[in-house]
Amino acid sequence: MKKTMTKLLSLVLAAMLMLSTLAFTGCQKAMPDFEMPEGGYDGSEVTITFYHTMGQSLQSVLNSAIEYFNTLYPNIHIEHTQIGGYDDVRNQISTELTAQRQPNIAYCYPDHVALYNVADAVVTLDQFISSTQEITLADGSTTILGLTQEQVDDFVDGYWNEGKSFGDGKMYALPLSKSTELLFYNKTFFTEHNLSVPTTWEEMEAVCRQIKEIDPTCIPLGYDSEANWFITLCQQYGSPYTSLDDSGHFLFDNQTNIDFVKELRTWHKDGLVTTQEIYGAYTSGLFTAQGEGEVKSYMSIGSSGGTVHQLPTQDGDGKYPFEVGIASIPQVNPEKPAAISQGPSLCIFQNENPQEVIASWLFMKFLTTDLAFQADFSMASGYVPVIESAKNDPFYENFLSKADGFDNLAALGASVCLAQKDAYFTSPAFNGSTVAREQVGALLQKCLTENWSDAELDAKIKETFRDAITECEYRS
């Protein structure tokens, strides 16, 4: 019943988004490109609206940052609002755009930007980034409107490149804070049984089978996101997933992908792995389970943003039942690592008042390049900074220095994320890329769990792939 209701809700939301898109294309004229006024920033008093998903603790960090920002730009007033989760932000803005009531700045993912761009609603950032126009701050010092080359180089490449993943070479967003997937493992158990942490998927299967022999009642590995697993394996294999080519966006129906899905089905049938959708909850619940008779896992692959949820509960003496280890996820080829990039970026929306647009850029620039804010936000959120210099902040440096597999697990997770900065990737972003993500996740879940006979297996898997492609094309 629960899954049926979830499916109905997904269909309703999809219909709402389709209507919003139709409103863009049928009832809304494309917004004109932003043109920088000759005088640039003139210091006008403006109010900027900012939509995000921050809870109270993160809003406290944001409010402190705004206070400092206002010492530099006292005439730029920031009003920020929490709008549920990421999809809620997308849904509200897609509705508001039809009446041109959108905010100035918002949290975004690439597929959100692609949707907004049906109405050309997002301001491209290239002219801001490259601007050398001088600005006088409230204290009399000066800065430039744009980014210095040093600031550009300070961004982690994978995070920076996400903002221009739309096929036209233009920059539409700047990264704010990021997460990825990490491999969490029971370090105490691994040490006790002389197990090696897997670095490849072949090693992962071997370790899972070793663990299954040691504890036949366990499910050795929990993987939270079927969609992430599918998309990451496509990237690691160099196999097509999606494309920006209008002649065909959806490319994941190919033999390489069929083969790895078939292999993962074997893992599941042999009791080696489960996922969030199959298990019915985040698989960290299996990883941290300690109750008598509870099914356990000894490895978990989940978001670095949820690292603290991988820590088991302390016993009555304040001791942890085991030490948690953290590593990068396994690879097809460790020489060419790939790890998915997630977490919010920021985009700016078109506005009739050019000074609001410029002020929005100045606030975006501050949030994404200020070392102290990036460090504070990371420590409070569990996400990682998007600029490499943040690790030089004395407070963040101290935070990282205390990393361990117990109370300072978040710092350990951040350290692993920072160490694999060259591995991050994002998929092509277009209006419909969200549908592809939903479909490959559902595809993998179905192929893992359906009770197909060996005789019909190949045909059924191929049929499931074809059906997923058909659904993507229908809903895009």
Order of alpha helices (4+ residues) and beta strands (2+ residues): alpha-beta-alpha-beta-alpha-beta-alpha-alpha-beta-beta-alpha-alpha-beta-beta-alpha-alpha-beta-alpha-alpha-beta-alpha-alpha-beta-beta-beta-beta-alpha-alpha-alpha-alpha-beta-alpha-alpha
